[in-house]
Amino acid sequence: MDLGIKGRKAIVCASSRGLGRATAERLAEAGCDVVINGRDEARLATTAAEMAKRFGVKVTPVAADLATPEGQKALLAACPDPDILINNNGGPPLRDFRELTRQQMIDGVIANMIVAIELIQKTIGPMTERRFGRIVNITSGSVKMPLAGLDLSSGARAGLTAFLAGVARTVADKNVTINHVLPGAFDTDRLRGVVNNTAKAKGISADEVAAARAATIPAKRFGQPDEFGAACAFLCSAQAGYITGQNLLIDGGVFPGAF
């Protein structure tokens, strides 16, 4: 399917690996020039080279911490007027809420709510003037089904969702859409790290932990990053202009609700 975005410019945050990388790859496959971002400069450079060679598009790596004004400035210097913005950031580690310090809570809200809002503030104007813009925020399935220990992540991401619900309606008539994609358990380095830590704590193998976790998912497996990236890319397509202010949950059926 031709997504109708060949030649568009995209920024994908936190995209040197995992779900961010998978999304960047799908946009590159659709013909977009892509700016990718991360903090590990060497990994980012390798990812950019691999993607450029594979898809034949321009891929620009920007090593920067987007929680800082300097990091955001560097990102937007590489792509001042993106047509597509994918907001993405890792969440805080699992922790009992009683152990959270004030600074940890502030940092979590900055990373998982404020950074996305700031980047949208800086890019949405030109999108509305061109009458094309696609903004996708990668949040978490815990926005709909909060999990104990991930309270800071759930709260900050839910805050972002509510904040942008009204904003999305103000730009819909300019062919600018704002949507959220909520991943469940995907086979990423982050998930594997959690599996390995749990295995060590319980004194069992990582394969046993992974199998037990997958068994709780109706699909009986973990999601693959590429299928997540494909869903994000569709929301960025020319055909998705009538979809805005929505939360697309991709969790293999874990959330038991009908709506």
Long-range contacts (C-beta under 8 A, 24 or more apart in sequence): 2-30, 3-30, 3-233, 3-234, 3-236, 3-237, 3-238, 3-239, 4-237, 4-238, 4-239, 5-30, 5-31, 5-32, 5-83, 5-84, 5-134, 5-236, 5-237, 5-238, 6-30, 6-31, 6-32, 7-31, 7-32, 7-33, 8-32, 8-33, 8-83, 8-84, 8-132, 9-33, 9-35, 9-79, 9-81, 9-82, 9-83, 9-84, 10-34, 10-35, 10-79, 10-82, 10-83, 10-84, 10-85, 10-86, 10-236, 11-35, 11-37, 11-75, 11-79, 11-82, 11-84, 11-85, 11-86, 11-119, 11-123, 12-36, 12-37, 12-86, 12-88, 13-37, 13-66, 13-75, 13-86, 13-87, 13-88, 13-89, 13-115, 13-119, 14-38, 14-88, 14-89, 14-90, 15-47, 15-86, 15-88, 16-40, 16-43, 16-44, 16-47, 16-61, 17-43, 17-47, 17-188, 17-189, 18-186, 18-188, 18-189, 18-190, 18-225, 19-88, 19-138, 19-183, 19-186, 19-188, 19-225, 19-228, 19-229, 20-86, 20-88, 20-138, 21-47, 21-225, 21-229, 22-225, 22-226, 22-228, 22-229, 23-86, 23-88, 23-136, 23-138, 23-228, 23-229, 23-232, 23-233, 24-51, 24-59, 24-86, 24-229, 25-51, 25-54, 25-55, 25-226, 25-229, 26-226, 26-229, 26-230, 26-232, 26-233, 27-84, 27-86, 27-232, 27-233, 27-236, 28-54, 28-55, 28-57, 28-59, 29-55, 29-233, 30-233, 30-236, 30-237, 31-57, 32-57, 32-83, 32-84, 33-57, 33-58, 33-59, 33-60, 34-58, 34-59, 34-60, 35-59, 35-60, 35-61, 35-62, 35-75, 35-78, 35-79, 35-82, 36-60, 36-61, 36-62, 37-61, 37-62, 37-63, 37-64, 37-66, 37-75, 38-63, 39-63, 39-64, 39-65, 66-115, 66-119, 67-107, 67-110, 67-111, 67-115, 72-115, 72-118, 72-119, 72-122, 75-119, 76-119, 76-122, 76-123, 80-126, 81-123, 81-126, 81-130, 82-123, 82-127, 83-127, 83-130, 83-132, 83-133, 83-134, 84-133, 84-134, 84-135, 84-136, 84-236, 85-119, 85-120, 85-123, 85-133, 85-134, 85-135, 85-136, 86-135, 86-136, 86-137, 86-138, 86-232, 86-236, 87-115, 87-116, 87-119, 87-120, 87-135, 87-136, 87-137, 87-138, 88-137, 88-138, 89-115, 89-116, 90-190, 91-140, 91-150, 91-152, 91-153, 91-157, 92-150, 92-152, 92-153, 94-149, 94-150, 94-194, 95-149, 95-152, 96-149, 97-149, 97-151, 97-152, 100-151, 100-152, 104-152, 105-152, 108-152, 108-153, 108-155, 108-156, 109-152, 109-155, 109-156, 109-159, 111-156, 112-139, 112-152, 112-153, 112-156, 112-157, 112-160, 113-156, 113-157, 113-159, 113-160, 113-163, 116-160, 117-160, 117-163, 117-164, 120-164, 120-167, 120-178, 124-171, 124-176, 127-171, 127-174, 127-176, 128-171, 128-174, 128-176, 131-174, 131-175, 131-176, 132-175, 132-176, 133-171, 133-174, 133-175, 133-176, 133-177, 134-176, 134-177, 134-235, 134-236, 134-237, 134-240, 135-176, 135-177, 135-178, 135-179, 136-178, 136-179, 136-180, 136-181, 136-232, 136-235, 136-236, 137-161, 137-164, 137-178, 137-179, 137-180, 137-181, 138-180, 138-181, 138-183, 138-232, 139-180, 139-181, 139-182, 139-247, 140-182, 140-183, 141-182, 141-183, 141-184, 141-249, 141-250, 141-251, 141-254, 141-255, 143-180, 143-182, 143-247, 144-182, 144-247, 144-249, 144-255, 144-257, 145-254, 145-255, 161-247, 164-245, 165-245, 168-244, 168-245, 169-244, 169-245, 172-244, 172-245, 175-241, 177-235, 177-240, 177-241, 177-243, 177-244, 178-244, 178-245, 179-235, 179-243, 179-244, 179-245, 179-246, 179-247, 179-248, 180-246, 180-247, 180-248, 181-228, 181-231, 181-232, 181-235, 181-247, 181-248, 181-250, 182-247, 182-248, 182-249, 182-250, 182-251, 183-223, 183-228, 183-250, 183-251, 184-217, 184-223, 184-249, 184-250, 184-251, 184-252, 184-254, 184-255, 185-213, 185-214, 185-217, 185-222, 185-223, 185-251, 185-252, 185-254, 186-222, 186-223, 186-224, 186-225, 186-228, 187-222, 187-223, 187-224, 187-225, 188-225, 191-222, 216-254, 217-251, 217-252, 217-253, 217-254, 218-252, 218-253, 218-254, 219-252, 219-253, 220-252, 221-252, 222-252, 223-250, 223-251, 223-252
